């Protein structure tokens, strides 16, 4: 049974896809490098892959650049800056 992190799954038009790390390059669009998968059970953190991946495939997991808290702090800073200039 193959299991990958749930956040590696992309849903496009109701279908589930992953991007393999080997497909990522500066010249290639990540959307064009998607691989359709069939999923099984999930625990909310990881998800079973029934088909579409092979043992040893390395999926790309999106990296969160900022936490939600950091994003809110940046929003508040921008909001305060615009209020101060009025």
Helices and strands as residue ranges (DSSP letters): E 2-5, G 6-8, E 10-12, E 15-19, G 21-23, E 34-36, E 38-42, E 46-51, H 68-84
